[in-house]
């Protein structure tokens, strides 16, 4: 199958076949990262720009390593959204970058839809590395790859996503991806963190963690942003952790072989108790990070016409 | 200068007439309406009269847009009074009222006089300034209402911002009422709408954009209805966008409270579903709402709950719109598409043509106490003529407004202004009309 897309803007627009192709390509790249010499010449002469308007360590590093392992020249630009205030718009930045003829631009931005704007402006391939509370497609792809590896399949699994759904791009991309792949997705969070009409996305939403995780095969915990407290969306971290932290008692509601995921960075003791987070029989958090490099390698490869 | 307009379907909601007739304009006034005026004038001084045959066209009192943003002073790169007035007559409007959120805000006599002077220099549409309720529209200290009125302000509003302080709203309504100055509310609870980019609902959820809930509008309308009832004053509500607002206003009217209200063409034409492209031309405040809200707005227009259609013409420069959705300015450049979009209500059977014309001329005139909106003999010769069948395609590049920010670019329309006469002078005519 040929990969026809110019951009990866969100999981919402990908077909099941495309998701499978990306995951299979990523699986074939996993091995490269285990070699003594972790580099193949596949993307030699290609240029990848990581344009990050929002702070990120692991996603940016993951994209940079992915590019370098494929021998692409990777350039990181940490732009501040305050450049808008200074008068340089995203459009100016995009046109300048375009003039330097890169092959792929990876963008992270606090404004939902920013990658879509960029994609309409430049001829280069755009990869969305997270836009506001909208989508984070590479995270969902690495999550699906991890689930597939641990469980052998995605279809038919019950997957619980717990936390601040309203502000989570990880949740949205995973809801799109996992439901497309045939999983049953249930959500739980305080009602102030469940966005309006979320069930129209084909999921069940609960306000109690204990209602969402029974018989779950996968429990995905989301990061809670501490600054949300100021918006009066929840009263305190203390109360949140008492009700929504995954620990050794409530996890017994899930299936015995349930895996625990988290997009990181973790607030230990708030979202997941330390004993669960560090229990390698359940926690696959570092596997997720590992798969992230392979998924990003696969996307760079497919977007630059690697499988033609 | 005399003008004789012959053969048009003449609709005058003020006199409840709708018939084929001729109209003679003389010295800036409507001299006479009747049948076969041509033969009566021909015998005398036909050579001195400009005769325009309007067979098959619709002739109405000059359309009045009670809610525009002309951006001058201060934001001339978006629009000037002259370019806005040019857009108005091109869209069929003979009179427009402009909101005070310029820079500086129109909160004192000198700005109001400046707007009036610029408008008279432009000599296109009648321009009626609306003064601010509070200084700088900051919602703290009242402006000098008497002075503003004397300088030419026809109403008061902090449009663009709500009056969050209920006590200020109460006092503004009481004080303004004693001067017969209407107060126009921009109804938005800014705590509920904080950070919001679009209507809160399924589409804001999937797009990851912060929602503006319908209750941000409705709680303020409910509050202001209670204040208007308590103070026994008239309140006009701008740009109604939600089903709940329509219900509140309908109920208030039934209880005899002096409430009037307007909506804008985009609220009865588009829903939040179209935002999936993140196109910033769709960003507007209040935001495009749900399909259920759109239906309720149309019902509110049909049953008279909504008295007027205003454009909320909000021109912006490309640089204000070619940005991430969050950073883009809100607003639609509406003067040149309003009539065509509103005619769809007639095509869809929501309103009769005379009812539509009333909402775009007589009713806004009455709300703002303007001596306009009628074709009675002796009235100002402000006249709009449009071709209800003419098909055309919206091209923002051809807009007279400096604001090319329209989500209707490329839309196929039916019905277009042909001739706009202000004070007996032709200010716009479609090039294809032989005059």
Interface residues (C-beta under 8 A of the other chain):
Chain A: X12 X84 X89 X90 X91 X109 X110 X111 X112 X113 X114 X116 X117 X131 X132 X133 X134 X135 X169 X172 X195 X196 X197 X198 X200 X201
Chain B: X200 X201 X202 X204 X205 X206 X207 X208 X209 X210 X211 X277 X278 X319 X322 X323 X324 X325 X326 X327
